[in-house]
């Protein structure tokens, strides 16, 4: 039998090519990278369309026709990346170097590596003439790292017709990850996200000479009280549907003391002592997805060392759990926790992602992972960050974070998101491309 050469690009090569485009946001300048993807797909005979609010920051919407037996499926990926300034890299961040069995560079995980897997799967189906059950739409977008104004939000608000009849969407997993001591390999499927609500709290009090004891209502003392109230980074613990199911499935996969500890925390999220059995990293993650978080990040105060300022403001990065939680309720709880009145201004109010949707499509995603890695455990998860998955549900599309990677124990690769020396193993990229291909072939 003659040897057959696969004519489709390898996910590893594609990831290297994508990383070599410097799409740091800001300013973005994603055009060259998007045009590269457009030419790749167009040359393969896949229909493409460029849609842009800003010509330097375009979006690509491509469509691979299916057999008409299922609604269209949306894959979406962003090509912008966060800055590398001030970081110490072993290899240049936009080199796409292949070293030590890894592809190195900004975007290797977030999320050009994942886009490479999507592209490899799409091109393979096209090359071999195996249309999926329904059309596959690939949206390659700009600006996810800085609010999505010219990216996914623009597509959803101005070009919703491009996604008519789409039932499900698959995008990035937002860095959701647990190690649990490497006892079992875990494959996150993100079913819900926390919502960003950024606030500015302002305190007013008497100004005066700093050589004297300040009164209790002085602005610096009010600031200190708020910082102390937020010392643990969050508000009161809560249970959510997604968090409860995640902890239940994790406990079932880890029988014994660890599983018992996870069930303890599931039943009482205030019982943080139950997390003593986990690493500090995993404990922080589980605490973060069981409460609204409120982290002070920027303080504006004073002009001179010996003058007590009469006004101080602090910016707070708030992240609300998925569910029936409102900005007004969050602010009220913040004020109650502080124990004194304060002026609060909403700086950013992110879109609310609906609650988790479990059902046949979620089961399909989990089934693809189980088939590809029988030793791994697919698990529903909540991500503490926001992604473009918060936007597509406005069109009635159930959205999931799905970034299949085959990772060994040890280095938690998702901790490399936004960090120096971001990299991804070659085997993980090829595993991801295989999973995307199997998803397209088995959908719905």
N, C-alpha and C positions, 0 to 999 in steps of 0.2 A: 504494500500500500504506500503510495507516495506521501511524503511529509507535507502537511498543510500548514502554511504560515498564516497566523491570525492577522488580517489586514487592519484591525482596529487599533487605535492608540492605547498604550498601556497607561493605567491610572498614575503610575509613578512618573512617567515622562510628562503627562499632562500637568500634574501637580508642580513639577519643576518649572514648566513653562509659565504657569499662572503666577507662581511666587515671584518670578523675575520682573513682573510688572509692579513698579512702586505705586501702589494705590493708597498710600497713607492718607487717612481721613482725620482731621482736615489736612489738605484741601480736597482730597479725593482723586480727581483727575483719573477716573476709572475708564475713560473712553477707549484707550488703546487695548486694555485688557478685554473689555466687552466686545470690541471689534474683532479681536483674535478669536473669541469664542464664536462669534457670528460667522466668521469665515470657515471655521472648523466644521460647524454644523451645515452651513450652506453648501460647502464642497461635498458633503456627504449626502446632499439631497433632502435635507430637513428644512422645512419652511421656517423662516425667521422674520422678526419684525423688531425694529428699534423704536423705542418710545422714550422721549426725553423732555424733561422740564428744563434742564440745563444741558446744552450740547456737549459740554465737557464731562457730564456725569449721566450718561445714558443708561437705559435698561433694555435688556433683550428678552423678548418673549418668543420662544420656539415651540413648534408643535409637531409631534410624531403621530400620524394618524393611527388609530386602532381599528378594531374590527366592528366597532359600534355596538358591542355587547355590554358595555358598562359606561358609567359617566366618566368624563375626563378626570385624570389624576394630575395634581400639580406638584412638581418639585420646584423648590425655590432656594436660591443661594446668593449670598452677597459677595462681591469681589473687593470691597474696601477693607482696609485693615487699620488697626490702631497704630499710633506712632511708636518708633523705636528710639527716639532721642533720649539720651541719658542712660541707656541700657548698655551693658557690657556683653557683647556677643562673641561666642567662640568662632563662628563663621559669619560672614556678612549676611545681614538679614534678608537681602533680596537676591541672594546668589542661587537659591534652590539647590545648594550643594547636596550630593549624595555621598554621605560619609557614615561609616560604622553601621550600615544597614538602615539608615534614616535619611529622610529628606528634610533638610534644615531650611528654616526661613520663616519670616512673618507671614502668617496665613496658613502654615502647614496643617494646623488643626482648625483654626478659626478664619475662614472656612474654605480655603482654596483646595485643600486636600479632599474635603467632602464633595466639592463641586467636581473635582477630577473624577471621583467615583461615579457621580451622576452622569457625567459626559461619556465616560467609558461604557457605561451600561446602555445609554441611549444610542451611541454610535454602533455598538455591537448588534443591537436589535435591528437597526436600520441596515447594516451591512449584510446580515444573514436573512433578511426578509421575514422576520418573525414579529408581526405586528401584535401589540398587546390587546387585551380585551377592549379597553377604551383608549381614547387619545391620551397621550402624555404631553403635558405642557411643562416646559422648563422656563422659569423666570430667573434671569441672572440680573441682579439689581445692584444699584449703588447705595451708599449712604446709610447702611444699617447701623454702623458704629456711631453715628452722630444724629440719630433721630428719625431717619428714613424719609425726610421731607421730599427729596427728589427721587427717592427709590420706591419702596413698597407702598408707602402711604400715597404717593402720587398715582401709582398704578391702581390702587384700590379706589381712590376717590375720583379719578379722571378717566380710567380705562377699564372699568369693571366688566365691560362686555367681553373682554379678552378671556374672562374666567367663567363664562356662562356654563352652568350645569356642573361645574366642578364640585365634587362631594368631599374630597379629602385632599389635604396638603401635607407635604413632608418637607421639613427644613432642618436647621441646625438644632443641636440639643442644648445650646446655651451654657455648656460647661458643667452640666449636671453630672456628678460622678461620686461614687463611693468605692472605697477599697475593702473595708471590713477585714483588714488584716490579710487580704489576698486569699481567703479561704475558698472562695468561689469567684470565677470571673463574672462580673456583672455587666450587662448590656442595658444602659438606660434607654427608655422610651419616654420622652417628655410629654406629659399629657396636660400640664398646666404650668403657668408662669406667675411669678410675683409681679406686681404692677408698681412702676415707679411713681412716687409722689414726692417731689422735692419741695421743701419748705424753707422759708426764712423767718426765723423767730427774732423779734427785736425787743430789747429791754430798755426801759427808761428809768433814770434815777437821778439823784442829786450829784452834780459834778463838784469837784473841790480839790483841795491840796491832798496829795497822796501820803503825806506824813502822818495823817490822822486815821484812826479806826473808822471804817465806813459803816453807815447804817445798814440794817438788814435789807432795805429796799434799794440799795445802790445797785447799779447795773452789773458791776463785776460779781457781786454776791448772788444776784439772780442767775447770771450765767453759770456760776459754780453749782448752784442748786440743780439747774437743768442737766448739766454734764454729769453730776452725781446720780441723778434719777435715771439717766440713760447709760449708766456704767456698764451694763451687760449687753448693750447694743440692741435691745428689743423691748417690746411691750408685752402684754400678757400672753401666755401660751394658749393655743387653740388647736382643735382638730379640724381637718378638712377631709373631704372625700378622697382626694388624690393622695394625701399624706397617710391616711389610714390604710388604704389599699397597699401603698408602697411598703409600709412597715409590716403589714400582715404577710406579704409575699416574701419579704426579706427574712422574716422570722421563720417561715416555712422552709426556706432554703438553707437555714443555718440552725439546725436543731441543737439543743443543749443550752449552756449558759448564755451564749450570745443571742440566740433566738428568744430566750426568756427575757433578756434585757430589752430587746427591741419591742416585745409585747408590753412590757411594763411602761415603756415610754409612749407606745401607741395609746394605751389606756389612760395615761396621765402625763401629758406633755410638760407639766410643771415638774415632774420627777427627773430632773436633769442628772441626778446621781445614778440613774439607770444607765447613763451613757459612759460611766467610768470604764466600762468594759471595752469601749471603742477608742480609736486613736483620737487625738485632739482635733485633727482635720475632719474626720467623719462626724465627731460630736458637734462641731461647729456647724456643719452642713445641716444635720438633723434639727438642731436648735433653730437655724435660720428659716427652715421650711415649716416650723410649727409656731411661728409668731410673726407679727409685723416687726420689721426691723427699722430702727431710727438711729442713724449714725451721724453725729456732728462732723462736718468736714471742713468748713471755711468760717473763720471768725474775723469780724471787722470791728476794731475797737481802738480808741485812743489815738493821740498824736504826740504825746510827750510822757516820759517815764514818771514824772512827778505830778501828773494831773489825772485824777480819777475821771474817766469818761462818763458823760451823762447819757450816752447811748451806746449800746453794743448790739450787734446782730450776729447770728450764727446760722449758717446754711445746714440743713439736715437732709441727708439722703434717706428718704423713707421708701420702703418696699412693702406693699400690702399683699397679703396672702390671696390666692384665688378664692372666689366665693362672694357672698353678698356683703362685701365690706366697702364703705364709702369713704371718700376723702374727708367729709365733715366728721364722720365718726372717728377716723384716725386722728384728726386734729383734737377733737374733744378728749380722746383717751390720752394723747400726749400732754395736754394741759392738766388733766387730772393727775397724771403720774408726776408731773413737775410740782404740783401743789400750789401754784400761784398763777394769776392772769398774765398773759403775754400777747403781744401782737404777732399774728402769724399770717404770712403771705404765701400763697401757692405759686411756686416758680415753674414747676413742670408737673403735669398730670397725665400720666401715660394711659393708653387705652387698656381697658379691662378685658382680659382673655376669659372667655366662658369657662365653666367648670369642665372637668374631664369628660371625654366621650369614650366609653368602653363599648366594645361591640365587635362586629366581624372584621373591620379594618384594623383595629388595634390587635386583634388576635392574629391577623395576617402578618403584621409587623413582627410580633413575637414569634410566630411560626417560622418566618424566614431566618431569624437569629438562631432559633433552636436547631434548625436543619443545618445551618452553616457551622455552628459551634455547639455540638451536643453537650459539652461540658460546661457551657456558659449558662447564665440565668438572665433572661430578659425580665426587666422590672420597670413598672411605671414610676415616673419620678416627676417632681416639681423642680423647676430651675429657679434660682434666686435672681437671675438676670432677665432682661427683656430681650426678645428677638422679634423678627418680622412676623413670627407666628401670632403675635397679638393683633395683627392687622387684617389678615385674610379671613378670620371668622366674621368680620363685618359683612362679608359677602355670603354668609351662611356656610362657610367651608370649615369643616372640622380639621384642626391643625395639630400636627405632632412633630416633636423633635426626634430625629432619627439619624444618628451619626455612627453607623456600625464600624467598629474598630476591633481588631484582634490584638489585645494588649496583654503583655505578661505582667506578673506581679512586680512590685517595686516602685519604679518611678511613676507617679500619678500624672499621666500625660495631660489630663485636662487642667492641671495646675499651671501648665505652660501657656495657656491662653493669656494674651496680653503681656507675657513675661519674656525676658531674654532667653535665647536659645530654644525658641519654639521649634519643635521638630516632631516627626511622626515616623514610625517604623514602616519600612517598605511592605512588610507582610500585612500590616494594618490597612494600608491603602488598597491593596489588592483584595483583601477580605471585604472591605467596604464596597468596592466596585462589584464584586460577586453578589453581595447582598442586594444592592440596588437592582442588578440585573434580574435576580430571582424575584424581587418584589414586582418588577414590571411584568415579568412573565406570568406570575401567579395571581396578580390583581384581577378581579376583586376578591 
